[in-house]
Amino acid sequence: MLWQNRRTFIWVMVVYALLSGLLVGLASQDTYTTLSDTLKSTSGDLFQGNWGEIGKASLLFVSTVTGSLSSAPTEAQQIYGGLIGLLTWLTTVWLLRAIKAGQKPRFREGLYNAGAPIVSTAAVALALIVQLVPAALAVIAFSAAMSTELLSGGVIAMTFTIVALLLITLSLYWITSTLIALTVVTLPGMYPLQALKTAGDLIIGRRLRILLRWAWMALTVVVVWTLIMVPIILLDTWVKSLLPAISWLPVIPLALLLMSSLTVVFVAAYVYLLYRRVVEDDAAPA
């Protein structure tokens, strides 16, 4: 769907990237350069040959996507980032709904018309964040326990692991329908609580299958990021080693920004098309 209407959605990604770059900012090129130089100087004989270069690029990739290049965003940057993400989500869903209805919408139409349900969408997004709190607590507690000897005992470790898995399962159970609700709430006249209830009714008997679709979506995003960013890092390192004068060019921060915009559009399209598939599915729930 995105490829067939690529001209429209390229505009969505470009405008999202421009707004994010201007209002939220880019990752730090100086930090990336320092990180790359530190890795080269401390790796010693660990990375040798072509596979060694791929290994270094992979470590740099992990560092970049985990936020090592960016300082903590200010409150204003967080607000701007959230609003831009919501508008990109709403614009993508609006355009896809028009395309599925047989229309040929322009990006400008989606940008001007998609923002009406932004408050209700923000409310559902807030509910999604709250539902992720149990999983976040489990991860934080597990990380803290790993740094101590709390998990050294058999019974304690088993109990702690079971509780952490239950918390993560609870979050997954909740967000399975809430992701659908992010699309349902964009319907005209739809309220947040009504959207959450409608999404819950839609996935009755289908929760596990839809959860597997979310896992596939996440895996797709990880694989695409890896296949695109690692070669870019390798190429950037090679070119700048030949031409040190251009080492200031923020190639990696710009690539991160474009990949982030692509991810938001892809996830919004994936969720919306899965929602349409569920609505149109005549098969009985499992």
Backbone as CSV, one residue per row, in Angstrom:
resi,resn,N_x,N_y,N_z,CA_x,CA_y,CA_z,C_x,C_y,C_z
1,MET,0.823,-1.196,0.000,0.000,0.000,0.000,0.867,1.261,0.000
2,LEU,1.884,1.286,0.854,2.759,2.451,0.906,3.533,2.625,-0.395
3,TRP,3.970,1.522,-0.971,4.746,1.612,-2.208,3.875,2.064,-3.373
4,GLN,2.651,1.588,-3.429,1.765,1.986,-4.516,1.413,3.475,-4.446
5,ASN,1.466,4.044,-3.260,1.159,5.468,-3.072,2.373,6.199,-2.505
6,ARG,3.541,5.830,-3.005,4.795,6.309,-2.428,4.970,7.821,-2.526
7,ARG,4.468,8.434,-3.592,4.645,9.881,-3.718,3.955,10.617,-2.570
8,THR,2.774,10.162,-2.209,2.046,10.797,-1.110,2.744,10.576,0.226
9,PHE,3.148,9.335,0.486,3.707,9.026,1.799,5.154,9.479,1.939
10,ILE,5.860,9.672,0.834,7.189,10.270,0.924,7.077,11.697,1.458
11,TRP,6.028,12.405,1.022,5.796,13.744,1.557,5.532,13.701,3.061
12,VAL,4.769,12.703,3.506,4.501,12.566,4.938,5.812,12.388,5.702
13,MET,6.673,11.503,5.205,7.934,11.229,5.895,8.861,12.443,5.875
14,VAL,8.915,13.138,4.741,9.809,14.290,4.641,9.362,15.410,5.574
15,VAL,8.059,15.707,5.593,7.565,16.767,6.458,7.754,16.393,7.924
16,TYR,7.501,15.136,8.273,7.732,14.679,9.646,9.199,14.862,10.027
17,ALA,10.114,14.466,9.126,11.541,14.583,9.408,11.946,16.049,9.569
18,LEU,11.428,16.928,8.700,11.767,18.347,8.787,11.277,18.959,10.103
19,LEU,10.031,18.669,10.457,9.498,19.210,11.706,10.255,18.676,12.911
20,SER,10.581,17.402,12.893,11.325,16.820,14.015,12.719,17.418,14.111
21,GLY,13.374,17.579,12.944,14.710,18.158,12.954,14.728,19.587,13.449
22,LEU,13.712,20.372,13.075,13.671,21.780,13.455,13.245,21.984,14.905
23,LEU,12.246,21.215,15.359,11.661,21.448,16.680,12.244,20.560,17.776
24,VAL,12.634,19.354,17.420,13.168,18.422,18.416,14.690,18.361,18.350
25,GLY,15.237,18.424,17.121,16.683,18.407,16.970,17.206,17.079,16.473
26,LEU,18.453,17.101,16.004,19.134,15.909,15.517,19.981,15.290,16.620
27,ALA,20.359,14.044,16.398,21.350,13.423,17.269,22.692,14.134,17.071
28,SER,23.553,14.031,18.046,24.813,14.766,18.031,25.848,14.069,17.151
29,GLN,26.329,14.782,16.127,27.386,14.248,15.278,28.697,14.157,16.040
30,ASP,28.974,15.131,16.910,30.213,15.100,17.696,30.246,13.884,18.617
31,THR,29.103,13.581,19.232,29.047,12.404,20.105,29.269,11.128,19.315
32,TYR,28.679,11.063,18.103,28.866,9.881,17.252,30.332,9.730,16.861
33,THR,30.989,10.831,16.497,32.399,10.769,16.116,33.261,10.312,17.285
34,THR,32.979,10.868,18.465,33.728,10.463,19.653,33.529,8.985,19.964
35,LEU,32.287,8.523,19.852,31.989,7.118,20.114,32.706,6.215,19.120
36,SER,32.699,6.610,17.850,33.373,5.820,16.823,34.877,5.771,17.064
37,ASP,35.477,6.911,17.400,36.920,6.947,17.656,37.277,6.132,18.896
38,THR,36.445,6.214,19.922,36.705,5.436,21.140,36.656,3.946,20.860
39,LEU,35.685,3.528,20.051,35.570,2.111,19.708,36.792,1.642,18.932
40,LYS,37.295,2.471,18.030,38.471,2.095,17.251,39.709,1.979,18.128
41,SER,39.857,2.899,19.080,41.065,2.927,19.899,41.076,1.881,21.000
42,THR,39.908,1.431,21.439,39.845,0.479,22.556,39.586,-0.959,22.119
43,SER,39.225,-1.149,20.856,38.881,-2.513,20.425,40.108,-3.392,20.251
44,GLY,41.268,-2.778,19.961,42.476,-3.565,19.795,42.354,-4.544,18.642
45,ASP,42.650,-5.808,18.919,42.572,-6.858,17.899,41.224,-7.553,17.888
46,LEU,40.267,-6.977,18.598,38.964,-7.639,18.690,38.257,-7.673,17.346
47,PHE,38.357,-6.574,16.584,37.684,-6.486,15.290,38.738,-6.463,14.188
48,GLN,38.820,-7.546,13.435,39.771,-7.658,12.338,39.045,-8.095,11.076
49,GLY,39.501,-7.564,9.924,38.924,-7.987,8.649,37.564,-7.376,8.396
50,ASN,36.928,-7.905,7.337,35.624,-7.376,6.942,34.559,-7.624,8.002
51,TRP,34.568,-8.812,8.591,33.582,-9.105,9.623,33.799,-8.240,10.856
52,GLY,35.062,-7.881,11.103,35.333,-6.995,12.214,34.740,-5.615,12.003
53,GLU,34.802,-5.121,10.754,34.190,-3.832,10.453,32.677,-3.888,10.621
54,ILE,32.096,-5.005,10.206,30.649,-5.166,10.400,30.316,-5.212,11.882
55,GLY,31.179,-5.861,12.672,30.956,-5.906,14.115,31.009,-4.524,14.748
56,LYS,32.001,-3.710,14.326,32.075,-2.341,14.848,30.866,-1.518,14.427
57,ALA,30.461,-1.681,13.162,29.279,-0.955,12.689,28.033,-1.385,13.460
58,SER,27.947,-2.669,13.795,26.783,-3.153,14.545,26.752,-2.564,15.948
59,LEU,27.932,-2.476,16.587,27.977,-1.866,17.917,27.608,-0.388,17.858
60,LEU,28.085,0.310,16.832,27.712,1.711,16.664,26.217,1.850,16.412
61,PHE,25.676,0.912,15.647,24.238,0.934,15.365,23.435,0.767,16.649
62,VAL,23.822,-0.189,17.486,23.114,-0.403,18.749,23.220,0.839,19.629
63,SER,24.382,1.461,19.638,24.565,2.661,20.458,23.702,3.813,19.970
64,THR,23.583,3.950,18.654,22.801,5.061,18.112,21.312,4.888,18.366
65,VAL,20.798,3.675,18.169,19.354,3.479,18.318,18.922,3.445,19.770
66,THR,19.847,3.224,20.687,19.489,3.234,22.108,19.600,4.623,22.721
67,GLY,19.866,5.635,21.885,19.853,7.003,22.368,21.160,7.510,22.917
68,SER,22.261,6.834,22.634,23.549,7.278,23.171,24.033,8.575,22.536
69,LEU,23.496,8.926,21.371,23.950,10.136,20.681,23.195,11.381,21.110
70,SER,22.102,11.212,21.826,21.248,12.355,22.144,21.241,12.608,23.641
71,SER,21.255,13.871,23.995,21.088,14.242,25.394,19.610,14.146,25.766
72,ALA,19.322,14.203,27.042,17.930,14.103,27.495,17.123,15.266,26.924
73,PRO,16.011,14.987,26.242,15.225,16.072,25.643,14.573,16.938,26.712
74,THR,14.419,18.202,26.395,13.740,19.117,27.302,12.235,18.845,27.274
75,GLU,11.515,19.466,28.198,10.061,19.282,28.234,9.424,19.790,26.942
76,ALA,9.923,20.920,26.432,9.379,21.456,25.181,9.628,20.491,24.027
77,GLN,10.826,19.897,23.967,11.134,18.949,22.899,10.260,17.702,22.993
78,GLN,9.994,17.247,24.208,9.112,16.093,24.372,7.704,16.402,23.880
79,ILE,7.207,17.599,24.197,5.862,17.992,23.742,5.827,18.086,22.218
80,TYR,6.843,18.738,21.642,6.903,18.852,20.191,6.970,17.473,19.535
81,GLY,7.807,16.615,20.078,7.948,15.277,19.511,6.649,14.482,19.568
82,GLY,5.937,14.588,20.708,4.659,13.885,20.822,3.623,14.405,19.850
83,LEU,3.527,15.734,19.717,2.551,16.319,18.790,2.872,15.958,17.340
84,ILE,4.151,16.006,16.980,4.534,15.668,15.609,4.236,14.202,15.324
85,GLY,4.528,13.333,16.297,4.222,11.916,16.103,2.734,11.657,15.940
86,LEU,1.902,12.326,16.771,0.452,12.159,16.657,-0.069,12.666,15.316
87,LEU,0.428,13.816,14.869,-0.023,14.353,13.590,0.399,13.460,12.428
88,THR,1.589,12.891,12.518,2.032,11.971,11.462,1.167,10.719,11.442
89,TRP,0.856,10.198,12.622,-0.018,9.032,12.724,-1.393,9.339,12.123
90,LEU,-1.978,10.458,12.516,-3.313,10.823,12.050,-3.329,11.082,10.550
91,THR,-2.305,11.733,10.037,-2.235,12.002,8.603,-2.131,10.707,7.813
92,THR,-1.306,9.778,8.292,-1.153,8.489,7.601,-2.467,7.724,7.592
93,VAL,-3.149,7.675,8.742,-4.420,6.953,8.821,-5.477,7.612,7.926
94,TRP,-5.530,8.941,7.941,-6.513,9.659,7.110,-6.284,9.370,5.632
95,LEU,-5.037,9.411,5.200,-4.726,9.149,3.796,-5.064,7.711,3.417
96,LEU,-4.740,6.765,4.297,-5.047,5.361,3.997,-6.549,5.118,3.939
97,ARG,-7.307,5.752,4.835,-8.764,5.586,4.812,-9.333,6.132,3.499
98,ALA,-8.825,7.274,3.041,-9.293,7.840,1.778,-8.910,6.953,0.596
99,ILE,-7.706,6.384,0.629,-7.263,5.510,-0.463,-8.107,4.241,-0.501
100,LYS,-8.388,3.665,0.677,-9.224,2.457,0.727,-10.642,2.746,0.273
101,ALA,-11.073,4.014,0.358,-12.412,4.394,-0.096,-12.450,4.677,-1.596
102,GLY,-11.335,4.469,-2.278,-11.298,4.670,-3.715,-10.927,6.066,-4.160
103,GLN,-10.518,6.919,-3.231,-10.133,8.289,-3.578,-8.637,8.363,-3.878
104,LYS,-8.217,9.493,-4.373,-6.812,9.754,-4.641,-6.401,11.027,-3.898
105,PRO,-6.239,10.926,-2.588,-5.961,12.128,-1.787,-4.535,12.631,-1.981
106,ARG,-4.368,13.922,-1.797,-3.048,14.514,-1.786,-2.576,14.670,-0.346
107,PHE,-1.274,14.774,-0.203,-0.713,14.941,1.134,-1.285,16.186,1.812
108,ARG,-1.460,17.263,1.060,-1.971,18.502,1.621,-3.345,18.308,2.243
109,GLU,-4.193,17.509,1.604,-5.530,17.255,2.144,-5.444,16.506,3.476
110,GLY,-4.576,15.518,3.526,-4.413,14.787,4.773,-3.866,15.651,5.883
111,LEU,-2.898,16.517,5.550,-2.283,17.378,6.559,-3.293,18.353,7.146
112,TYR,-4.186,18.886,6.309,-5.145,19.889,6.769,-6.377,19.281,7.439
113,ASN,-6.707,18.050,7.100,-7.962,17.461,7.576,-7.803,16.392,8.653
114,ALA,-6.589,15.922,8.875,-6.414,14.758,9.751,-6.323,15.109,11.229
115,GLY,-6.153,16.388,11.568,-5.870,16.745,12.951,-7.062,16.855,13.873
116,ALA,-8.282,16.641,13.360,-9.477,16.830,14.203,-9.473,15.948,15.453
117,PRO,-9.168,14.635,15.354,-9.239,13.792,16.566,-7.944,13.741,17.366
118,ILE,-7.147,14.803,17.334,-5.842,14.733,17.995,-5.979,14.611,19.508
119,VAL,-6.993,15.250,20.096,-7.161,15.172,21.554,-7.566,13.766,21.975
120,SER,-8.540,13.179,21.267,-8.976,11.823,21.612,-7.870,10.804,21.322
121,THR,-7.103,11.019,20.254,-5.987,10.118,19.968,-4.915,10.221,21.044
122,ALA,-4.660,11.445,21.517,-3.688,11.623,22.597,-4.143,10.916,23.869
123,ALA,-5.454,10.918,24.121,-5.979,10.235,25.311,-5.750,8.729,25.217
124,VAL,-5.985,8.159,24.031,-5.749,6.719,23.853,-4.254,6.418,23.937
125,ALA,-3.423,7.303,23.376,-1.979,7.110,23.470,-1.511,7.159,24.921
126,LEU,-2.123,8.033,25.724,-1.800,8.094,27.154,-2.189,6.791,27.850
127,ALA,-3.342,6.243,27.472,-3.751,4.949,28.034,-2.745,3.861,27.662
128,LEU,-2.226,3.917,26.425,-1.221,2.945,25.993,0.045,3.052,26.843
129,ILE,0.467,4.281,27.131,1.663,4.479,27.954,1.448,3.932,29.364
130,VAL,0.262,4.185,29.928,-0.043,3.668,31.261,-0.034,2.139,31.265
131,GLN,-0.550,1.534,30.206,-0.583,0.079,30.127,0.806,-0.537,30.003
132,LEU,1.767,0.247,29.551,3.139,-0.254,29.437,3.915,-0.133,30.746
133,VAL,3.322,0.513,31.752,4.015,0.710,33.028,4.388,-0.619,33.692
134,PRO,3.487,-1.634,33.769,3.914,-2.905,34.388,5.133,-3.526,33.723
135,ALA,5.182,-3.509,32.388,6.343,-4.066,31.691,7.595,-3.252,31.990
136,ALA,7.451,-1.928,32.040,8.603,-1.077,32.342,9.112,-1.340,33.754
137,LEU,8.201,-1.491,34.707,8.612,-1.802,36.075,9.334,-3.145,36.141
138,ALA,8.846,-4.119,35.385,9.491,-5.433,35.374,10.909,-5.344,34.823
139,VAL,11.089,-4.594,33.745,12.415,-4.457,33.146,13.360,-3.727,34.089
140,ILE,12.875,-2.645,34.711,13.717,-1.883,35.636,14.105,-2.737,36.839
141,ALA,13.129,-3.449,37.393,13.417,-4.289,38.558,14.377,-5.424,38.197
142,PHE,14.195,-6.011,37.023,15.076,-7.107,36.610,16.503,-6.591,36.405
143,SER,16.636,-5.391,35.805,17.966,-4.814,35.608,18.645,-4.531,36.950
144,ALA,17.858,-4.014,37.902,18.420,-3.741,39.227,18.819,-5.035,39.936
145,ALA,17.988,-6.069,39.766,18.296,-7.347,40.419,19.537,-7.995,39.823
146,MET,19.747,-7.819,38.517,20.919,-8.399,37.868,22.209,-7.786,38.381
147,SER,22.146,-6.538,38.814,23.349,-5.869,39.323,23.644,-6.233,40.772
148,THR,22.771,-6.969,41.414,22.981,-7.423,42.786,23.002,-8.949,42.802
149,GLU,22.985,-9.505,43.988,22.976,-10.968,44.126,21.576,-11.483,44.423
150,LEU,20.574,-10.669,44.104,19.201,-11.056,44.415,18.770,-12.291,43.635
151,LEU,19.255,-12.439,42.406,18.857,-13.572,41.565,19.771,-14.773,41.715
152,SER,20.639,-14.762,42.722,21.559,-15.886,42.909,20.860,-17.104,43.499
153,GLY,19.824,-16.871,44.308,19.094,-17.982,44.910,18.081,-18.577,43.961
154,GLY,17.885,-19.892,44.021,16.997,-20.562,43.077,15.544,-20.160,43.230
155,VAL,14.999,-20.239,44.445,13.584,-19.944,44.668,13.302,-18.466,44.434
156,ILE,14.183,-17.605,44.945,13.984,-16.163,44.777,14.056,-15.782,43.306
157,ALA,15.038,-16.334,42.601,15.191,-16.017,41.182,13.977,-16.484,40.386
158,MET,13.474,-17.691,40.700,12.329,-18.214,39.979,11.087,-17.365,40.251
159,THR,10.881,-16.995,41.510,9.719,-16.169,41.859,9.795,-14.804,41.186
160,PHE,10.977,-14.218,41.224,11.166,-12.894,40.621,10.908,-12.954,39.114
161,THR,11.406,-13.997,38.469,11.228,-14.140,37.026,9.757,-14.339,36.667
162,ILE,9.056,-15.126,37.458,7.628,-15.362,37.193,6.833,-14.069,37.323
163,VAL,7.112,-13.298,38.379,6.408,-12.028,38.580,6.701,-11.069,37.424
164,ALA,7.969,-11.000,36.996,8.330,-10.110,35.886,7.624,-10.525,34.601
165,LEU,7.569,-11.831,34.345,6.883,-12.314,33.139,5.387,-12.027,33.194
166,LEU,4.801,-12.142,34.374,3.374,-11.835,34.519,3.095,-10.355,34.258
167,LEU,3.971,-9.488,34.741,3.793,-8.054,34.492,3.912,-7.730,33.008
168,ILE,4.893,-8.335,32.350,5.057,-8.114,30.908,3.863,-8.658,30.144
169,THR,3.378,-9.820,30.547,2.201,-10.411,29.893,0.979,-9.524,30.067
170,LEU,0.836,-8.925,31.249,-0.293,-8.022,31.490,-0.254,-6.828,30.542
171,SER,0.934,-6.240,30.377,1.064,-5.112,29.450,0.757,-5.530,28.020
172,LEU,1.262,-6.679,27.603,0.990,-7.159,26.247,-0.501,-7.423,26.042
173,TYR,-1.154,-7.955,27.063,-2.592,-8.217,26.979,-3.358,-6.916,26.753
174,TRP,-2.960,-5.885,27.470,-3.661,-4.600,27.348,-3.412,-3.934,25.997
175,ILE,-2.143,-3.845,25.604,-1.823,-3.046,24.410,-2.258,-3.727,23.125
176,THR,-2.569,-5.028,23.174,-3.018,-5.712,21.965,-4.247,-5.040,21.369
177,SER,-5.184,-4.634,22.229,-6.372,-3.948,21.733,-6.186,-2.445,21.647
178,THR,-5.320,-1.874,22.494,-5.153,-0.425,22.503,-4.516,0.075,21.215
179,LEU,-3.639,-0.703,20.619,-3.065,-0.316,19.329,-4.158,-0.216,18.268
180,ILE,-5.104,-1.144,18.305,-6.252,-1.057,17.390,-7.080,0.181,17.718
181,ALA,-7.211,0.492,19.007,-8.010,1.652,19.423,-7.428,2.960,18.903
182,LEU,-6.113,3.011,18.681,-5.502,4.213,18.123,-6.007,4.511,16.718
183,THR,-6.463,3.467,16.026,-7.070,3.652,14.709,-8.567,3.877,14.822
184,VAL,-9.206,3.145,15.712,-10.657,3.282,15.880,-11.025,4.702,16.312
185,VAL,-10.190,5.321,17.157,-10.521,6.626,17.702,-10.494,7.729,16.644
186,THR,-9.913,7.454,15.481,-9.887,8.465,14.418,-11.191,8.526,13.634
187,LEU,-12.123,7.610,13.911,-13.418,7.662,13.243,-14.201,8.885,13.718
188,PRO,-14.989,9.500,12.851,-15.753,10.695,13.246,-16.699,10.404,14.411
189,GLY,-16.708,11.286,15.399,-17.611,11.152,16.533,-17.216,10.105,17.549
190,MET,-16.017,9.532,17.437,-15.570,8.485,18.345,-14.865,9.099,19.553
191,TYR,-15.187,8.593,20.741,-14.562,9.057,21.973,-13.543,8.023,22.464
192,PRO,-12.566,8.441,23.272,-11.497,7.519,23.681,-11.991,6.244,24.358
193,LEU,-12.852,6.365,25.372,-13.335,5.174,26.071,-14.151,4.285,25.137
194,GLN,-14.927,4.905,24.280,-15.703,4.134,23.302,-14.776,3.408,22.335
195,ALA,-13.684,4.070,21.930,-12.723,3.435,21.026,-12.039,2.247,21.702
196,LEU,-11.676,2.396,22.973,-11.044,1.293,23.698,-11.997,0.106,23.817
197,LYS,-13.266,0.379,24.103,-14.249,-0.694,24.222,-14.486,-1.364,22.866
198,THR,-14.603,-0.565,21.814,-14.826,-1.122,20.477,-13.648,-1.993,20.040
199,ALA,-12.433,-1.521,20.294,-11.254,-2.304,19.936,-11.201,-3.609,20.724
200,GLY,-11.572,-3.548,22.007,-11.611,-4.773,22.804,-12.615,-5.773,22.270
201,ASP,-13.775,-5.283,21.800,-14.778,-6.177,21.223,-14.296,-6.781,19.901
202,LEU,-13.528,-5.995,19.132,-13.065,-6.473,17.829,-12.096,-7.653,17.953
203,ILE,-11.294,-7.654,19.004,-10.247,-8.682,19.080,-10.640,-9.861,19.961
204,ILE,-11.887,-9.913,20.405,-12.318,-11.069,21.204,-12.122,-12.346,20.386
205,GLY,-11.412,-13.299,20.953,-11.129,-14.538,20.252,-10.017,-14.437,19.244
206,ARG,-9.450,-13.241,19.069,-8.371,-13.057,18.094,-7.121,-12.471,18.745
207,ARG,-7.107,-12.324,20.049,-6.041,-11.596,20.743,-4.668,-12.198,20.466
208,LEU,-4.539,-13.511,20.549,-3.231,-14.133,20.354,-2.749,-13.937,18.920
209,ARG,-3.647,-14.101,17.947,-3.257,-13.913,16.549,-2.836,-12.472,16.280
210,ILE,-3.539,-11.518,16.876,-3.184,-10.110,16.679,-1.878,-9.791,17.391
211,LEU,-1.667,-10.385,18.564,-0.406,-10.179,19.273,0.770,-10.681,18.442
212,LEU,0.580,-11.799,17.755,1.627,-12.309,16.869,1.881,-11.342,15.711
213,ARG,0.827,-10.671,15.249,1.009,-9.659,14.191,1.828,-8.488,14.710
214,TRP,1.588,-8.083,15.968,2.399,-6.999,16.535,3.857,-7.430,16.663
215,ALA,4.083,-8.683,17.048,5.456,-9.179,17.150,6.133,-9.183,15.779
216,TRP,5.369,-9.553,14.743,5.921,-9.551,13.389,6.245,-8.124,12.947
217,MET,5.379,-7.175,13.298,5.634,-5.773,12.972,6.927,-5.294,13.628
218,ALA,7.103,-5.616,14.903,8.315,-5.196,15.614,9.559,-5.839,15.007
219,LEU,9.461,-7.138,14.660,10.596,-7.818,14.044,10.946,-7.196,12.699
220,THR,9.926,-6.839,11.923,10.161,-6.203,10.628,10.901,-4.880,10.797
221,VAL,10.478,-4.092,11.772,11.135,-2.800,12.016,12.599,-3.002,12.390
222,VAL,12.874,-3.955,13.274,14.257,-4.210,13.710,15.121,-4.656,12.533
223,VAL,14.598,-5.580,11.715,15.373,-6.097,10.578,15.646,-5.003,9.561
224,VAL,14.626,-4.192,9.246,14.812,-3.119,8.266,15.814,-2.089,8.768
225,TRP,15.705,-1.704,10.026,16.674,-0.761,10.597,18.090,-1.317,10.485
226,THR,18.262,-2.593,10.803,19.593,-3.195,10.754,20.128,-3.252,9.333
227,LEU,19.289,-3.677,8.381,19.730,-3.817,6.993,20.045,-2.476,6.338
228,ILE,19.450,-1.405,6.824,19.696,-0.086,6.231,20.794,0.671,6.981
229,MET,20.731,0.693,8.310,21.639,1.530,9.079,23.060,0.977,9.132
230,VAL,23.231,-0.339,9.245,24.589,-0.891,9.317,25.386,-0.599,8.044
231,PRO,24.837,-0.830,6.835,25.593,-0.431,5.633,25.867,1.075,5.559
232,ILE,24.914,1.905,6.011,25.153,3.353,6.002,26.315,3.714,6.930
233,ILE,26.369,3.087,8.092,27.475,3.337,9.022,28.800,2.892,8.418
234,LEU,28.805,1.721,7.769,30.025,1.245,7.117,30.472,2.209,6.022
235,LEU,29.525,2.647,5.189,29.859,3.561,4.098,30.329,4.909,4.637
236,ASP,29.659,5.405,5.670,30.050,6.685,6.269,31.460,6.604,6.842
237,THR,31.779,5.512,7.525,33.110,5.345,8.100,34.176,5.270,7.021
238,TRP,33.879,4.532,5.960,34.859,4.360,4.878,35.114,5.672,4.144
239,VAL,34.043,6.384,3.793,34.202,7.640,3.054,34.933,8.679,3.894
240,LYS,34.577,8.786,5.175,35.212,9.797,6.013,36.656,9.444,6.365
241,SER,37.009,8.143,6.287,38.415,7.785,6.465,39.245,8.206,5.255
242,LEU,38.625,8.254,4.076,39.314,8.721,2.876,39.313,10.242,2.777
243,LEU,38.233,10.877,3.250,38.088,12.337,3.175,37.809,12.897,4.573
244,PRO,38.832,13.035,5.404,38.606,13.531,6.773,37.982,14.920,6.820
245,ALA,38.094,15.685,5.739,37.555,17.047,5.745,36.041,17.076,5.867
246,ILE,35.378,15.976,5.521,33.913,15.952,5.583,33.414,15.197,6.815
247,SER,34.272,15.012,7.781,33.865,14.257,8.975,32.783,14.968,9.776
248,TRP,32.581,16.269,9.505,31.561,17.028,10.225,30.159,16.761,9.695
249,LEU,30.037,16.168,8.516,28.715,15.943,7.931,27.896,15.002,8.811
250,PRO,26.693,15.394,9.221,25.874,14.552,10.118,25.082,13.487,9.358
251,VAL,25.800,12.595,8.702,25.137,11.578,7.882,24.301,10.646,8.746
252,ILE,24.888,10.153,9.818,24.184,9.197,10.672,23.001,9.846,11.388
253,PRO,23.140,11.048,11.979,21.957,11.690,12.572,20.830,11.916,11.581
254,LEU,21.154,12.316,10.343,20.110,12.495,9.332,19.472,11.155,8.959
255,ALA,20.292,10.118,8.864,19.741,8.790,8.554,18.825,8.309,9.669
256,LEU,19.195,8.571,10.925,18.336,8.208,12.050,17.002,8.943,11.989
257,LEU,17.054,10.215,11.619,15.831,11.008,11.532,14.905,10.469,10.439
258,LEU,15.466,10.162,9.274,14.654,9.635,8.171,14.105,8.252,8.495
259,MET,14.907,7.417,9.141,14.427,6.089,9.508,13.325,6.179,10.560
260,SER,13.421,7.137,11.466,12.365,7.316,12.461,11.054,7.709,11.799
261,SER,11.125,8.620,10.826,9.903,9.021,10.114,9.327,7.863,9.322
262,LEU,10.189,7.078,8.692,9.717,5.902,7.964,9.040,4.913,8.899
263,THR,9.589,4.747,10.100,9.034,3.797,11.062,7.649,4.222,11.521
264,VAL,7.476,5.518,11.809,6.165,6.000,12.263,5.106,5.766,11.187
265,VAL,5.434,6.089,9.934,4.484,5.905,8.842,4.194,4.417,8.624
266,PHE,5.227,3.591,8.671,5.030,2.150,8.465,4.160,1.542,9.559
267,VAL,4.440,1.890,10.821,3.662,1.324,11.934,2.206,1.777,11.848
268,ALA,1.975,3.057,11.539,0.602,3.550,11.409,-0.140,2.821,10.297
269,ALA,0.538,2.621,9.163,-0.095,1.914,8.049,-0.359,0.450,8.398
270,TYR,0.586,-0.184,9.072,0.430,-1.586,9.448,-0.757,-1.765,10.388
271,VAL,-0.844,-0.894,11.400,-1.934,-0.994,12.377,-3.277,-0.742,11.693
272,TYR,-3.338,0.260,10.827,-4.610,0.566,10.170,-5.053,-0.563,9.240
273,LEU,-4.132,-1.097,8.455,-4.505,-2.166,7.521,-4.889,-3.444,8.264
274,LEU,-4.239,-3.706,9.408,-4.643,-4.865,10.203,-6.025,-4.645,10.801
275,TYR,-6.292,-3.426,11.239,-7.630,-3.090,11.748,-8.690,-3.322,10.672
276,ARG,-8.414,-2.884,9.448,-9.371,-3.117,8.363,-9.545,-4.600,8.081
277,ARG,-8.469,-5.358,8.193,-8.569,-6.803,7.961,-9.428,-7.464,9.033
278,VAL,-9.267,-7.019,10.271,-10.076,-7.586,11.361,-11.552,-7.243,11.161
279,VAL,-11.837,-5.994,10.784,-13.227,-5.578,10.579,-13.863,-6.358,9.439
280,GLU,-13.106,-6.624,8.377,-13.652,-7.291,7.209,-13.612,-8.809,7.300
281,ASP,-13.002,-9.322,8.387,-12.852,-10.776,8.539,-14.206,-11.402,8.886
282,ASP,-14.632,-12.331,8.066,-15.900,-13.043,8.316,-15.706,-14.327,9.097
283,ALA,-14.434,-14.714,9.322,-14.209,-15.964,10.032,-14.589,-15.834,11.494
284,ALA,-15.048,-16.914,12.062,-15.431,-16.919,13.464,-14.193,-16.798,14.341
285,PRO,-14.289,-16.076,15.466,-13.126,-15.958,16.361,-12.674,-17.322,16.843
286,ALA,-11.386,-17.472,17.070,-10.853,-18.760,17.518,-11.256,-19.033,18.969
